[in-house]
Amino acid sequence: MNSPKLFSGSSNQDLAKLVSIKSGIPLGRIEIGRFSDSEIDVWVKDDVNNSNVFILQSNSKPVNDHIIELALIADALRRSGAHKITAIIPYFGYSRKEKQSRAGEPISAKVVADLIVATGINKVVCLDLHADAIVGFFNVPVIYLTALDELSKRIKKDKPQKPIVVSPDTGGVKRARNFASLLNAPLAVMEKHRQIDKRDKIEVLSMTGELTGDTAILVDDVISTGGTIIENANALKRKGVKKIIVCATHGVFASGAVNNLESSPVDKIYVTDSIGQKQQSKKVEVVSVAGLIADCLKEEV
């Protein structure tokens, strides 16, 4: 068996470099280009015959390009004789469509999982999927990581006064409960209604749990437009909360999200580097998951 190698797609090269350093697995040489009609071209320059190889690629914006890029890299590695191909997908695009909300819709997360596996990938590493059920969409073994411990360690450094963990919806209760356990804090849950004909639009309806603390810590898997966070933050302020902190694994930050969050009641936002963060905001701080992923890879080689 030849030495393992880590290959990076174009979506999150900074994270790949950190994972390489922390894991001791060298970055492989790969060239990713485009033809004049925007088709993606991939060339693996290293000899990977009979090697365990890893591909790190977040399916972040531009989502479709990064998914196809991952598939092409995997196919190139398979055709080059790689012994085992593991895809590390810190952010799994289309994960919010893990079920049908109405007749006539696709289950997009399943489609993407099938596409990735069809390229010859033997194992997948994922981080804080929108729904645990997505693990079952892959017909190969999945290592499911969570960034909650890394985020909780960062929160503890701030020593928040009388913290209470808040789930922004009933679907996130398990995540929020686990986070509350890590912080030894009580839990509250927001109930919301999402209008399926208006994407990313939500309305806070009610809340369960007593807001007895001074600091509310909203825990979610993804911040996209920031609409859910802002609606929850406004409701918490009306309840008399003094400080609002947001923790989310994946900072998608769709167009306009950062500006909207800047003018919201949210005091601080912690996200991981599962998606490369280029936008600047005094409220946003990035917590790295490179060590978490590196530890996982060291057990795989």
ZALUM-966175 format. One record per residue (C-alpha): residue in three letters; chain; residue number from 1; x, y, z. Coordinates in Angstrom, 3 decimals, always signed. Example, Ala and Ser with C-alpha at 12.3 -4.5 7.8 and 13.67 -1.06 7.14 Angstrom:
# ZALUM-966175
@type = ALA&mol = A&seq = 1&u = +12.300&v = -4.500&w = +7.800 $
@type = SER&mol = A&seq = 2&u = +13.670&v = -1.060&w = +7.140 $
***
This chain:
# ZALUM-966175
@type = MET&mol = A&seq = 1&u = +0.000&v = +0.000&w = +0.000 $
@type = ASN&mol = A&seq = 2&u = +1.372&v = +3.408&w = -0.995 $
@type = SER&mol = A&seq = 3&u = +1.242&v = +6.522&w = +1.201 $
@type = PRO&mol = A&seq = 4&u = -2.141&v = +8.244&w = +1.639 $
@type = LYS&mol = A&seq = 5&u = -2.826&v = +11.622&w = +0.070 $
@type = LEU&mol = A&seq = 6&u = -5.355&v = +14.396&w = +0.559 $
@type = PHE&mol = A&seq = 7&u = -6.730&v = +16.182&w = -2.490 $
@type = SER&mol = A&seq = 8&u = -8.543&v = +19.490&w = -2.266 $
@type = GLY&mol = A&seq = 9&u = -11.294&v = +20.724&w = -4.524 $
@type = SER&mol = A&seq = 10&u = -11.563&v = +24.457&w = -5.084 $
@type = SER&mol = A&seq = 11&u = -14.325&v = +25.117&w = -2.542 $
@type = ASN&mol = A&seq = 12&u = -12.321&v = +25.172&w = +0.691 $
@type = GLN&mol = A&seq = 13&u = -8.586&v = +24.982&w = +0.094 $
@type = ASP&mol = A&seq = 14&u = -7.683&v = +26.803&w = +3.328 $
@type = LEU&mol = A&seq = 15&u = -9.410&v = +24.112&w = +5.398 $
@type = ALA&mol = A&seq = 16&u = -7.722&v = +21.372&w = +3.331 $
@type = LYS&mol = A&seq = 17&u = -4.308&v = +22.870&w = +4.064 $
@type = LEU&mol = A&seq = 18&u = -5.030&v = +22.961&w = +7.804 $
@type = VAL&mol = A&seq = 19&u = -6.305&v = +19.376&w = +7.787 $
@type = SER&mol = A&seq = 20&u = -3.162&v = +18.292&w = +5.914 $
@type = ILE&mol = A&seq = 21&u = -0.911&v = +19.948&w = +8.507 $
@type = LYS&mol = A&seq = 22&u = -2.803&v = +18.547&w = +11.490 $
@type = SER&mol = A&seq = 23&u = -3.195&v = +15.033&w = +10.091 $
@type = GLY&mol = A&seq = 24&u = +0.253&v = +14.707&w = +8.539 $
@type = ILE&mol = A&seq = 25&u = -1.317&v = +13.571&w = +5.255 $
@type = PRO&mol = A&seq = 26&u = +0.296&v = +15.469&w = +2.370 $
@type = LEU&mol = A&seq = 27&u = -1.764&v = +17.440&w = -0.109 $
@type = GLY&mol = A&seq = 28&u = -1.802&v = +15.839&w = -3.532 $
@type = ARG&mol = A&seq = 29&u = -1.158&v = +17.782&w = -6.703 $
@type = ILE&mol = A&seq = 30&u = -4.252&v = +18.468&w = -8.734 $
@type = GLU&mol = A&seq = 31&u = -5.105&v = +20.912&w = -11.481 $
@type = ILE&mol = A&seq = 32&u = -8.671&v = +22.164&w = -11.837 $
@type = GLY&mol = A&seq = 33&u = -9.540&v = +24.298&w = -14.831 $
@type = ARG&mol = A&seq = 34&u = -12.385&v = +25.232&w = -17.117 $
@type = PHE&mol = A&seq = 35&u = -13.020&v = +24.968&w = -20.791 $
@type = SER&mol = A&seq = 36&u = -14.295&v = +28.025&w = -22.648 $
@type = ASP&mol = A&seq = 37&u = -17.899&v = +26.827&w = -22.315 $
@type = SER&mol = A&seq = 38&u = -17.478&v = +26.606&w = -18.480 $
@type = GLU&mol = A&seq = 39&u = -17.129&v = +22.808&w = -18.329 $
@type = ILE&mol = A&seq = 40&u = -14.835&v = +21.715&w = -15.492 $
@type = ASP&mol = A&seq = 41&u = -11.577&v = +19.912&w = -16.253 $
@type = VAL&mol = A&seq = 42&u = -9.611&v = +17.926&w = -13.662 $
@type = TRP&mol = A&seq = 43&u = -6.076&v = +16.507&w = -13.804 $
@type = VAL&mol = A&seq = 44&u = -4.602&v = +14.493&w = -10.916 $
@type = LYS&mol = A&seq = 45&u = -0.840&v = +14.914&w = -11.227 $
@type = ASP&mol = A&seq = 46&u = +0.282&v = +12.493&w = -8.508 $
@type = ASP&mol = A&seq = 47&u = +0.626&v = +8.740&w = -8.661 $
@type = VAL&mol = A&seq = 48&u = -2.195&v = +7.360&w = -6.480 $
@type = ASN&mol = A&seq = 49&u = -2.066&v = +3.739&w = -7.580 $
@type = ASN&mol = A&seq = 50&u = -2.835&v = +1.459&w = -4.604 $
@type = SER&mol = A&seq = 51&u = -3.162&v = +4.457&w = -2.224 $
@type = ASN&mol = A&seq = 52&u = -5.845&v = +5.486&w = +0.226 $
@type = VAL&mol = A&seq = 53&u = -6.905&v = +8.937&w = -0.945 $
@type = PHE&mol = A&seq = 54&u = -9.119&v = +11.643&w = +0.535 $
@type = ILE&mol = A&seq = 55&u = -10.977&v = +14.443&w = -1.248 $
@type = LEU&mol = A&seq = 56&u = -11.997&v = +17.496&w = +0.769 $
@type = GLN&mol = A&seq = 57&u = -14.759&v = +19.468&w = -0.907 $
@type = SER&mol = A&seq = 58&u = -17.609&v = +21.488&w = +0.599 $
@type = ASN&mol = A&seq = 59&u = -20.675&v = +21.689&w = -1.598 $
@type = SER&mol = A&seq = 60&u = -20.988&v = +25.414&w = -1.028 $
@type = LYS&mol = A&seq = 61&u = -21.654&v = +28.244&w = -3.475 $
@type = PRO&mol = A&seq = 62&u = -21.489&v = +27.695&w = -6.429 $
@type = VAL&mol = A&seq = 63&u = -23.079&v = +24.481&w = -5.201 $
@type = ASN&mol = A&seq = 64&u = -23.639&v = +22.707&w = -8.497 $
@type = ASP&mol = A&seq = 65&u = -20.103&v = +23.396&w = -9.724 $
@type = HIS&mol = A&seq = 66&u = -18.556&v = +22.075&w = -6.532 $
@type = ILE&mol = A&seq = 67&u = -20.656&v = +18.892&w = -6.601 $
@type = ILE&mol = A&seq = 68&u = -19.617&v = +18.132&w = -10.194 $
@type = GLU&mol = A&seq = 69&u = -16.002&v = +18.992&w = -9.349 $
@type = LEU&mol = A&seq = 70&u = -16.054&v = +16.481&w = -6.481 $
@type = ALA&mol = A&seq = 71&u = -17.496&v = +13.817&w = -8.783 $
@type = LEU&mol = A&seq = 72&u = -14.858&v = +14.428&w = -11.451 $
@type = ILE&mol = A&seq = 73&u = -11.984&v = +14.314&w = -8.948 $
@type = ALA&mol = A&seq = 74&u = -13.309&v = +11.028&w = -7.554 $
@type = ASP&mol = A&seq = 75&u = -13.592&v = +9.540&w = -11.042 $
@type = ALA&mol = A&seq = 76&u = -10.061&v = +10.664&w = -11.917 $
@type = LEU&mol = A&seq = 77&u = -8.685&v = +9.061&w = -8.754 $
@type = ARG&mol = A&seq = 78&u = -10.569&v = +5.824&w = -9.365 $
@type = ARG&mol = A&seq = 79&u = -9.285&v = +5.599&w = -12.938 $
@type = SER&mol = A&seq = 80&u = -5.763&v = +6.252&w = -11.616 $
@type = GLY&mol = A&seq = 81&u = -5.883&v = +3.119&w = -9.471 $
@type = ALA&mol = A&seq = 82&u = -6.642&v = +4.538&w = -6.019 $
@type = HIS&mol = A&seq = 83&u = -7.217&v = +1.723&w = -3.520 $
@type = LYS&mol = A&seq = 84&u = -9.854&v = +3.548&w = -1.464 $
@type = ILE&mol = A&seq = 85&u = -11.490&v = +6.959&w = -1.998 $
@type = THR&mol = A&seq = 86&u = -12.970&v = +8.860&w = +0.944 $
@type = ALA&mol = A&seq = 87&u = -14.921&v = +12.043&w = +0.316 $
@type = ILE&mol = A&seq = 88&u = -14.768&v = +14.614&w = +3.126 $
@type = ILE&mol = A&seq = 89&u = -17.788&v = +16.867&w = +2.692 $
@type = PRO&mol = A&seq = 90&u = -17.788&v = +19.425&w = +5.539 $
@type = TYR&mol = A&seq = 91&u = -20.876&v = +21.127&w = +4.107 $
@type = PHE&mol = A&seq = 92&u = -23.312&v = +18.933&w = +2.186 $
@type = GLY&mol = A&seq = 93&u = -25.255&v = +21.009&w = -0.341 $
@type = TYR&mol = A&seq = 94&u = -28.972&v = +20.290&w = -0.856 $
@type = SER&mol = A&seq = 95&u = -29.182&v = +18.868&w = +2.671 $
@type = ARG&mol = A&seq = 96&u = -32.254&v = +20.984&w = +3.450 $
@type = LYS&mol = A&seq = 97&u = -34.247&v = +18.999&w = +0.888 $
@type = GLU&mol = A&seq = 98&u = -34.119&v = +15.628&w = +2.645 $
@type = LYS&mol = A&seq = 99&u = -37.850&v = +14.979&w = +2.271 $
@type = GLN&mol = A&seq = 100&u = -40.834&v = +15.990&w = +0.191 $
@type = SER&mol = A&seq = 101&u = -42.769&v = +18.940&w = +1.624 $
@type = ARG&mol = A&seq = 102&u = -45.419&v = +18.588&w = -1.088 $
@type = ALA&mol = A&seq = 103&u = -46.204&v = +16.315&w = -4.011 $
@type = GLY&mol = A&seq = 104&u = -44.091&v = +16.886&w = -7.077 $
@type = GLU&mol = A&seq = 105&u = -40.840&v = +17.762&w = -5.270 $
@type = PRO&mol = A&seq = 106&u = -37.548&v = +15.833&w = -5.484 $
@type = ILE&mol = A&seq = 107&u = -35.615&v = +14.526&w = -2.505 $
@type = SER&mol = A&seq = 108&u = -32.566&v = +16.506&w = -3.560 $
@type = ALA&mol = A&seq = 109&u = -30.202&v = +15.282&w = -0.833 $
@type = LYS&mol = A&seq = 110&u = -30.742&v = +11.684&w = -1.979 $
@type = VAL&mol = A&seq = 111&u = -30.060&v = +12.630&w = -5.621 $
@type = VAL&mol = A&seq = 112&u = -26.748&v = +14.276&w = -4.679 $
@type = ALA&mol = A&seq = 113&u = -25.741&v = +11.336&w = -2.451 $
@type = ASP&mol = A&seq = 114&u = -26.389&v = +8.893&w = -5.299 $
@type = LEU&mol = A&seq = 115&u = -24.381&v = +11.028&w = -7.724 $
@type = ILE&mol = A&seq = 116&u = -21.381&v = +11.176&w = -5.397 $
@type = VAL&mol = A&seq = 117&u = -21.349&v = +7.441&w = -4.664 $
@type = ALA&mol = A&seq = 118&u = -21.747&v = +6.585&w = -8.367 $
@type = THR&mol = A&seq = 119&u = -18.315&v = +8.100&w = -9.103 $
@type = GLY&mol = A&seq = 120&u = -16.556&v = +5.350&w = -7.126 $
@type = ILE&mol = A&seq = 121&u = -16.319&v = +6.883&w = -3.644 $
@type = ASN&mol = A&seq = 122&u = -15.948&v = +4.195&w = -0.960 $
@type = LYS&mol = A&seq = 123&u = -16.599&v = +6.201&w = +2.202 $
@type = VAL&mol = A&seq = 124&u = -17.995&v = +9.606&w = +3.132 $
@type = VAL&mol = A&seq = 125&u = -17.189&v = +11.942&w = +6.025 $
@type = CYS&mol = A&seq = 126&u = -19.921&v = +14.476&w = +6.797 $
@type = LEU&mol = A&seq = 127&u = -20.296&v = +17.239&w = +9.360 $
@type = ASP&mol = A&seq = 128&u = -23.584&v = +18.234&w = +11.036 $
@type = LEU&mol = A&seq = 129&u = -26.078&v = +17.337&w = +8.341 $
@type = HIS&mol = A&seq = 130&u = -29.407&v = +19.154&w = +8.318 $
@type = ALA&mol = A&seq = 131&u = -31.138&v = +15.848&w = +9.074 $
@type = ASP&mol = A&seq = 132&u = -29.628&v = +12.647&w = +10.462 $
@type = ALA&mol = A&seq = 133&u = -31.646&v = +10.635&w = +7.945 $
@type = ILE&mol = A&seq = 134&u = -29.322&v = +11.805&w = +5.145 $
@type = VAL&mol = A&seq = 135&u = -26.673&v = +9.379&w = +6.425 $
@type = GLY&mol = A&seq = 136&u = -28.899&v = +6.582&w = +5.157 $
@type = PHE&mol = A&seq = 137&u = -29.004&v = +8.080&w = +1.660 $
@type = PHE&mol = A&seq = 138&u = -25.438&v = +6.928&w = +1.015 $
@type = ASN&mol = A&seq = 139&u = -24.902&v = +3.313&w = -0.045 $
@type = VAL&mol = A&seq = 140&u = -21.384&v = +3.396&w = +1.419 $
@type = PRO&mol = A&seq = 141&u = -20.140&v = +3.792&w = +5.024 $
@type = VAL&mol = A&seq = 142&u = -20.505&v = +7.290&w = +6.486 $
@type = ILE&mol = A&seq = 143&u = -18.522&v = +8.860&w = +9.314 $
@type = TYR&mol = A&seq = 144&u = -20.759&v = +11.495&w = +10.863 $
@type = LEU&mol = A&seq = 145&u = -18.947&v = +14.260&w = +12.749 $
@type = THR&mol = A&seq = 146&u = -20.349&v = +17.131&w = +14.786 $
@type = ALA&mol = A&seq = 147&u = -18.845&v = +20.521&w = +15.532 $
@type = LEU&mol = A&seq = 148&u = -20.920&v = +21.056&w = +18.683 $
@type = ASP&mol = A&seq = 149&u = -18.028&v = +20.255&w = +20.999 $
@type = GLU&mol = A&seq = 150&u = -15.702&v = +22.703&w = +19.200 $
@type = LEU&mol = A&seq = 151&u = -18.335&v = +25.452&w = +19.307 $
@type = SER&mol = A&seq = 152&u = -19.166&v = +24.820&w = +22.969 $
@type = LYS&mol = A&seq = 153&u = -15.483&v = +25.107&w = +23.924 $
@type = ARG&mol = A&seq = 154&u = -15.371&v = +28.530&w = +22.277 $
@type = ILE&mol = A&seq = 155&u = -18.564&v = +29.644&w = +24.010 $
@type = LYS&mol = A&seq = 156&u = -17.205&v = +28.587&w = +27.410 $
@type = LYS&mol = A&seq = 157&u = -14.258&v = +30.952&w = +26.949 $
@type = ASP&mol = A&seq = 158&u = -16.705&v = +33.878&w = +26.883 $
@type = LYS&mol = A&seq = 159&u = -18.202&v = +32.794&w = +30.232 $
@type = PRO&mol = A&seq = 160&u = -21.759&v = +33.881&w = +29.304 $
@type = GLN&mol = A&seq = 161&u = -23.943&v = +35.089&w = +32.161 $
@type = LYS&mol = A&seq = 162&u = -26.814&v = +32.707&w = +32.987 $
@type = PRO&mol = A&seq = 163&u = -26.892&v = +31.103&w = +29.518 $
@type = ILE&mol = A&seq = 164&u = -29.919&v = +29.356&w = +28.066 $
@type = VAL&mol = A&seq = 165&u = -29.682&v = +27.374&w = +24.834 $
@type = VAL&mol = A&seq = 166&u = -32.466&v = +27.999&w = +22.324 $
@type = SER&mol = A&seq = 167&u = -33.472&v = +25.789&w = +19.407 $
@type = PRO&mol = A&seq = 168&u = -34.793&v = +27.969&w = +16.548 $
@type = ASP&mol = A&seq = 169&u = -37.346&v = +25.286&w = +15.626 $
@type = THR&mol = A&seq = 170&u = -38.673&v = +21.927&w = +16.764 $
@type = GLY&mol = A&seq = 171&u = -36.563&v = +20.115&w = +14.158 $
@type = GLY&mol = A&seq = 172&u = -33.372&v = +21.268&w = +15.873 $
@type = VAL&mol = A&seq = 173&u = -34.307&v = +20.175&w = +19.402 $
@type = LYS&mol = A&seq = 174&u = -31.913&v = +17.208&w = +19.482 $
@type = ARG&mol = A&seq = 175&u = -28.988&v = +19.402&w = +18.400 $
@type = ALA&mol = A&seq = 176&u = -29.864&v = +22.122&w = +20.896 $
@type = ARG&mol = A&seq = 177&u = -30.364&v = +19.609&w = +23.718 $
@type = ASN&mol = A&seq = 178&u = -26.920&v = +18.138&w = +23.091 $
@type = PHE&mol = A&seq = 179&u = -25.406&v = +21.620&w = +23.068 $
@type = ALA&mol = A&seq = 180&u = -27.220&v = +22.550&w = +26.282 $
@type = SER&mol = A&seq = 181&u = -25.776&v = +19.424&w = +27.888 $
@type = LEU&mol = A&seq = 182&u = -22.250&v = +20.463&w = +26.876 $
@type = LEU&mol = A&seq = 183&u = -22.787&v = +23.885&w = +28.467 $
@type = ASN&mol = A&seq = 184&u = -24.785&v = +22.540&w = +31.419 $
@type = ALA&mol = A&seq = 185&u = -27.493&v = +25.066&w = +30.529 $
@type = PRO&mol = A&seq = 186&u = -31.307&v = +24.916&w = +30.294 $
@type = LEU&mol = A&seq = 187&u = -33.130&v = +24.570&w = +26.973 $
@type = ALA&mol = A&seq = 188&u = -35.895&v = +26.517&w = +25.238 $
@type = VAL&mol = A&seq = 189&u = -37.500&v = +25.779&w = +21.878 $
@type = MET&mol = A&seq = 190&u = -38.987&v = +28.133&w = +19.296 $
@type = GLU&mol = A&seq = 191&u = -41.815&v = +26.895&w = +17.116 $
@type = LYS&mol = A&seq = 192&u = -41.987&v = +28.345&w = +13.627 $
@type = HIS&mol = A&seq = 193&u = -44.035&v = +28.054&w = +10.500 $
@type = ARG&mol = A&seq = 194&u = -42.328&v = +28.116&w = +7.125 $
@type = GLN&mol = A&seq = 195&u = -44.385&v = +29.110&w = +4.093 $
@type = ILE&mol = A&seq = 196&u = -43.451&v = +26.477&w = +1.502 $
@type = ASP&mol = A&seq = 197&u = -44.373&v = +28.758&w = -1.389 $
@type = LYS&mol = A&seq = 198&u = -41.971&v = +31.456&w = -0.105 $
@type = ARG&mol = A&seq = 199&u = -38.472&v = +30.026&w = +0.309 $
@type = ASP&mol = A&seq = 200&u = -36.504&v = +31.090&w = +3.400 $
@type = LYS&mol = A&seq = 201&u = -39.498&v = +32.983&w = +4.845 $
@type = ILE&mol = A&seq = 202&u = -40.476&v = +32.006&w = +8.390 $
@type = GLU&mol = A&seq = 203&u = -42.763&v = +33.199&w = +11.146 $
@type = VAL&mol = A&seq = 204&u = -42.108&v = +32.582&w = +14.857 $
@type = LEU&mol = A&seq = 205&u = -45.270&v = +31.309&w = +16.482 $
@type = SER&mol = A&seq = 206&u = -44.512&v = +30.315&w = +20.072 $
@type = MET&mol = A&seq = 207&u = -41.850&v = +29.186&w = +22.512 $
@type = THR&mol = A&seq = 208&u = -41.547&v = +26.426&w = +25.091 $
@type = GLY&mol = A&seq = 209&u = -39.212&v = +26.730&w = +28.066 $
@type = GLU&mol = A&seq = 210&u = -38.543&v = +29.547&w = +30.498 $
@type = LEU&mol = A&seq = 211&u = -36.120&v = +32.318&w = +29.530 $
@type = THR&mol = A&seq = 212&u = -34.610&v = +32.674&w = +32.968 $
@type = GLY&mol = A&seq = 213&u = -31.109&v = +33.526&w = +31.758 $
@type = ASP&mol = A&seq = 214&u = -29.412&v = +36.717&w = +30.667 $
@type = THR&mol = A&seq = 215&u = -27.789&v = +35.199&w = +27.563 $
@type = ALA&mol = A&seq = 216&u = -29.643&v = +33.266&w = +24.873 $
@type = ILE&mol = A&seq = 217&u = -27.537&v = +30.961&w = +22.691 $
@type = LEU&mol = A&seq = 218&u = -29.308&v = +30.109&w = +19.440 $
@type = VAL&mol = A&seq = 219&u = -28.002&v = +26.851&w = +17.964 $
@type = ASP&mol = A&seq = 220&u = -28.571&v = +25.860&w = +14.348 $
@type = ASP&mol = A&seq = 221&u = -26.855&v = +23.830&w = +11.643 $
@type = VAL&mol = A&seq = 222&u = -26.944&v = +26.438&w = +8.840 $
@type = ILE&mol = A&seq = 223&u = -27.172&v = +30.215&w = +8.541 $
@type = SER&mol = A&seq = 224&u = -28.330&v = +30.987&w = +5.013 $
@type = THR&mol = A&seq = 225&u = -30.299&v = +34.227&w = +4.634 $
@type = GLY&mol = A&seq = 226&u = -30.302&v = +34.790&w = +8.389 $
@type = GLY&mol = A&seq = 227&u = -34.092&v = +35.119&w = +8.368 $
@type = THR&mol = A&seq = 228&u = -34.706&v = +32.399&w = +10.945 $
@type = ILE&mol = A&seq = 229&u = -32.025&v = +33.780&w = +13.259 $
@type = ILE&mol = A&seq = 230&u = -33.281&v = +37.354&w = +13.041 $
@type = GLU&mol = A&seq = 231&u = -36.920&v = +36.397&w = +13.678 $
@type = ASN&mol = A&seq = 232&u = -35.850&v = +34.384&w = +16.710 $
@type = ALA&mol = A&seq = 233&u = -33.570&v = +37.147&w = +17.962 $
@type = ASN&mol = A&seq = 234&u = -36.374&v = +39.707&w = +17.762 $
@type = ALA&mol = A&seq = 235&u = -38.679&v = +37.376&w = +19.687 $
@type = LEU&mol = A&seq = 236&u = -36.019&v = +36.782&w = +22.345 $
@type = LYS&mol = A&seq = 237&u = -35.456&v = +40.514&w = +22.772 $
@type = ARG&mol = A&seq = 238&u = -39.186&v = +40.980&w = +23.302 $
@type = LYS&mol = A&seq = 239&u = -38.893&v = +38.378&w = +26.060 $
@type = GLY&mol = A&seq = 240&u = -36.252&v = +40.494&w = +27.807 $
@type = VAL&mol = A&seq = 241&u = -33.064&v = +38.603&w = +26.913 $
@type = LYS&mol = A&seq = 242&u = -30.012&v = +40.839&w = +27.394 $
@type = LYS&mol = A&seq = 243&u = -27.527&v = +39.172&w = +25.021 $
@type = ILE&mol = A&seq = 244&u = -27.973&v = +36.903&w = +22.009 $
@type = ILE&mol = A&seq = 245&u = -25.239&v = +34.587&w = +20.705 $
@type = VAL&mol = A&seq = 246&u = -25.640&v = +32.417&w = +17.611 $
@type = CYS&mol = A&seq = 247&u = -23.769&v = +29.155&w = +16.991 $
@type = ALA&mol = A&seq = 248&u = -24.050&v = +27.415&w = +13.641 $
@type = THR&mol = A&seq = 249&u = -21.811&v = +24.858&w = +11.990 $
@type = HIS&mol = A&seq = 250&u = -22.283&v = +26.102&w = +8.433 $
@type = GLY&mol = A&seq = 251&u = -22.098&v = +29.800&w = +7.585 $
@type = VAL&mol = A&seq = 252&u = -23.643&v = +29.890&w = +4.116 $
@type = PHE&mol = A&seq = 253&u = -24.400&v = +33.640&w = +4.395 $
@type = ALA&mol = A&seq = 254&u = -26.438&v = +34.085&w = +1.224 $
@type = SER&mol = A&seq = 255&u = -26.536&v = +37.479&w = -0.457 $
@type = GLY&mol = A&seq = 256&u = -27.451&v = +40.220&w = +2.018 $
@type = ALA&mol = A&seq = 257&u = -27.353&v = +37.925&w = +5.059 $
@type = VAL&mol = A&seq = 258&u = -24.336&v = +39.536&w = +6.726 $
@type = ASN&mol = A&seq = 259&u = -25.773&v = +43.056&w = +6.411 $
@type = ASN&mol = A&seq = 260&u = -29.105&v = +41.871&w = +7.796 $
@type = LEU&mol = A&seq = 261&u = -27.416&v = +40.191&w = +10.736 $
@type = GLU&mol = A&seq = 262&u = -25.255&v = +43.270&w = +11.376 $
@type = SER&mol = A&seq = 263&u = -28.381&v = +45.360&w = +11.951 $
@type = SER&mol = A&seq = 264&u = -30.149&v = +42.663&w = +14.007 $
@type = PRO&mol = A&seq = 265&u = -30.258&v = +42.244&w = +17.815 $
@type = VAL&mol = A&seq = 266&u = -27.695&v = +39.406&w = +17.547 $
@type = ASP&mol = A&seq = 267&u = -24.521&v = +40.257&w = +19.477 $
@type = LYS&mol = A&seq = 268&u = -22.158&v = +37.500&w = +18.300 $
@type = ILE&mol = A&seq = 269&u = -22.153&v = +34.756&w = +15.664 $
@type = TYR&mol = A&seq = 270&u = -19.897&v = +31.699&w = +15.726 $
@type = VAL&mol = A&seq = 271&u = -19.594&v = +29.518&w = +12.624 $
@type = THR&mol = A&seq = 272&u = -17.022&v = +26.935&w = +11.580 $
@type = ASP&mol = A&seq = 273&u = -14.763&v = +26.895&w = +8.547 $
@type = SER&mol = A&seq = 274&u = -16.791&v = +24.084&w = +6.950 $
@type = ILE&mol = A&seq = 275&u = -17.405&v = +26.774&w = +4.335 $
@type = GLY&mol = A&seq = 276&u = -14.636&v = +29.224&w = +3.496 $
@type = GLN&mol = A&seq = 277&u = -15.508&v = +32.604&w = +5.025 $
@type = LYS&mol = A&seq = 278&u = -14.501&v = +35.593&w = +2.925 $
@type = GLN&mol = A&seq = 279&u = -17.037&v = +38.123&w = +4.159 $
@type = GLN&mol = A&seq = 280&u = -16.036&v = +40.483&w = +6.911 $
@type = SER&mol = A&seq = 281&u = -18.280&v = +41.204&w = +9.881 $
@type = LYS&mol = A&seq = 282&u = -17.424&v = +42.318&w = +13.371 $
@type = LYS&mol = A&seq = 283&u = -20.105&v = +39.967&w = +14.693 $
@type = VAL&mol = A&seq = 284&u = -18.850&v = +36.803&w = +12.981 $
@type = GLU&mol = A&seq = 285&u = -16.052&v = +34.641&w = +14.359 $
@type = VAL&mol = A&seq = 286&u = -14.847&v = +31.423&w = +12.732 $
@type = VAL&mol = A&seq = 287&u = -14.097&v = +28.287&w = +14.769 $
@type = SER&mol = A&seq = 288&u = -11.975&v = +25.756&w = +12.891 $
@type = VAL&mol = A&seq = 289&u = -12.969&v = +22.110&w = +12.485 $
@type = ALA&mol = A&seq = 290&u = -9.602&v = +21.183&w = +10.934 $
@type = GLY&mol = A&seq = 291&u = -8.474&v = +19.327&w = +14.052 $
@type = LEU&mol = A&seq = 292&u = -11.751&v = +17.405&w = +14.240 $
@type = ILE&mol = A&seq = 293&u = -11.451&v = +16.247&w = +10.628 $
@type = ALA&mol = A&seq = 294&u = -7.710&v = +15.537&w = +10.947 $
@type = ASP&mol = A&seq = 295&u = -8.287&v = +13.267&w = +13.956 $
@type = CYS&mol = A&seq = 296&u = -10.862&v = +11.364&w = +11.941 $
@type = LEU&mol = A&seq = 297&u = -8.499&v = +10.886&w = +8.995 $
@type = LYS&mol = A&seq = 298&u = -5.659&v = +9.671&w = +11.190 $
@type = GLU&mol = A&seq = 299&u = -7.885&v = +6.781&w = +12.231 $
@type = GLU&mol = A&seq = 300&u = -8.616&v = +5.948&w = +8.600 $
@type = VAL&mol = A&seq = 301&u = -5.030&v = +5.615&w = +7.331 $
***
